[in-house]
Amino acid sequence: MTMKLYAVSDGPPSLAVRMVFQTLNIPYELIDVDFIAGEHMTAEYAKMNPQKEIPVLDDAGFYLSESIAIMQYLCDKYAPNNPLYPRDPAKRAIVNHRLCFNMAFYYSAISAHCMAPIFFDYQRTDMSLKKVNNALNVLETYLREGGTKYAATDNVTIADFALITATICLEAINFDLSTYPLVIKWYERFKQENPDSWIIANAGMQEIAQFEKNPPDLSHMNHPFHPTRKAKVSTGV
């Protein structure tokens, strides 16, 4: 039975998971979740993921949410010896660290500054900008001190997928990265050396850029993220 991935076309976590499917050449059915219509807030969706976040994997009735867990699962089940998720304990530990760093520190700051003002009732502030710059400074440090071509090792790993798809949000709003030369070098290298993965990321980035120029209309009162409500800023979309 072909796996199903419930995803959004511009959501960084969804894009990262799609990169794993593409890189490992795993067949799957991509099911687009209409975030604007609130399809992920339905009772039916909640049966798959009580958190009501995106993406969700359906592997023959085995439901798994959280993009990191999905990427790890796909690698462990379908490509256990692939360097995309190395088996060496030390290397895997660094990959896992970068994934945690992205979820809790890097994308969380970027999401609040870039995505929340588009999809939620939030504003970009000096504090949100400070948090993004702090996150970029830390990534710059990891890239410098790690001395590797990519975020965790000398080859692309699932950590890069997560971090790259977070960084596209900055490009989408024309964020100035010029003071982070190693971040730029890593980001541009990914684009050049991983063209198939970049096609996925770039398509999502272009959508975010369009939403930045023309925010979606969430004024209908039945929408769970009506602008008059303070909604949770989630890293799961």
Phi, psi and omega in degrees: 000132181289134177293156177240138175240116175272117191213169171245147189287343181241006182275120181309315178299320178295318181296320180298317179295319179299326177297322178295313177305314183293315183295321182270000178056047179264124178290141178199163176255123179269119180249115183284126176262125181279095182296319182297324179278353179076028182298333180283354180263004183281161178296326180294317179293323181297337176294328178277322183214100180301338177287343180059038177248169185235137013265173173224136176258136173242103179252087180055044178092354173269110184264133180221126176250183185070113187301323179298312180299321180295314180297317179296318180297313181299317180293315182295322184278320190251344180209062187296341181252011181278136180295353176302329175219083191300149181272336178305127187304318181291314179296318179296324179298320179293319177300313180298322178299312181296326176295316178294319177303316180297311185295313189268341190231310188278296182292330179299319177290317181294318180299317181294326183274322186263312190271319183302320179293341178276315190254350183227175180272067179228158179239151171286132184230171175299325180290317179294324177293319179298320180293321177295314180296324176297316179297318179295322177298320179292316177299318176303319179294315179298319180293324180287310185284332179289327178065023180253160180295323183242186191295330183236326182218187178278357175236163179295138174229176179296340176296321178294321179302315181293314183289322178296315182290337171287318184292333178299333179296325178291316178298324183297330179256015178060041178289137182279112180259010190298337180273006180234073187298325180286327174296315179299315181299314178297316182296314181290324177298318179301314180302316185285321187267350182227062187298324181292318177293323181293329176303317179295311182296317184294323178299318177294319180298320179296324177294316178299319179299322178292319177295327177299321180282324183226084182303146181293150180276109178249028187283345180292130192295337182280351182288134183297342180244043177302138186302339180280354180255145172273109182262157177292131174278112186250142174272006183269006178231000000 
